[in-house]
Amino acid sequence: MFQTNESGATASTPSPTHASSPHPEPCYEPLRHMLFGSVTGVQTTIKHLHRLNYAEPNDWSKLIPTGQPNEVMAVLTKKVRV
């Protein structure tokens, strides 16, 4: 907005801005991964995902028996950017 001062000159005065930031906060949502297989297969996959820097082994649940012979499951909930 422009205002006239006593000498008649105009000057620019800053007006309050409510503009959003140029980079809005990223949104995250929980994503659940579930692995089913033998103990060896599930543990190997967890280690492989760790080597790829995707998830820490301790972030996975303990191995849970599924009730099927020689089968367990592990669950990982990870927040991913959307």
C-alpha positions in Angstrom: 0.0 0.0 0.0 1.2 3.5 -0.7 0.9 6.3 1.8 1.4 10.0 1.4 3.8 11.6 3.8 3.7 15.3 4.9 5.8 16.4 1.9 3.3 14.8 -0.5 5.7 12.0 -1.6 4.5 8.5 -1.7 6.2 5.6 0.0 5.7 1.9 -0.1 4.8 0.3 3.2 5.0 -3.4 3.6 1.7 -5.1 4.0 1.2 -8.2 6.0 1.6 -11.3 3.8 -0.1 -14.6 4.4 1.5 -16.4 1.5 2.2 -20.0 2.0 5.9 -21.0 2.1 7.4 -21.9 -1.3 8.0 -25.4 -0.1 5.0 -26.8 1.9 5.7 -29.3 4.6 5.9 -32.8 3.2 3.0 -35.2 4.0 3.7 -38.6 5.4 1.5 -41.6 5.7 2.1 -44.9 7.5 2.8 -47.8 5.2 2.8 -51.4 6.5 5.0 -54.0 5.1 4.4 -57.7 5.9 6.8 -60.5 5.1 5.6 -64.1 5.1 7.9 -67.1 4.7 10.4 -69.4 6.4 12.4 -68.0 9.3 15.5 -67.9 7.0 13.7 -66.2 4.1 12.2 -63.5 6.3 15.4 -62.8 8.1 17.4 -62.7 4.9 14.9 -60.2 3.4 15.0 -58.0 6.5 18.9 -57.9 6.2 18.7 -57.2 2.5 16.4 -54.2 3.1 18.8 -53.0 5.7 21.7 -53.1 3.3 19.6 -51.1 0.9 19.2 -48.5 3.7 15.4 -49.0 3.6 14.8 -50.1 7.2 16.6 -51.0 10.4 16.3 -54.6 11.4 15.1 -53.5 14.9 12.2 -51.6 13.3 10.5 -54.9 12.3 8.3 -56.9 14.6 9.5 -60.1 16.2 8.9 -63.1 14.0 5.3 -64.2 14.5 4.2 -67.8 13.7 1.3 -67.9 11.2 -0.1 -71.3 12.1 1.1 -72.7 8.8 3.9 -75.2 8.9 7.4 -73.6 8.7 5.9 -70.1 8.1 6.4 -66.9 10.1 5.6 -63.3 9.4 7.2 -60.0 10.3 5.6 -56.5 10.1 7.2 -53.1 9.5 5.3 -49.8 9.7 7.2 -47.0 8.0 6.2 -43.4 7.4 6.6 -42.6 3.7 6.5 -39.3 2.0 3.5 -38.8 -0.3 
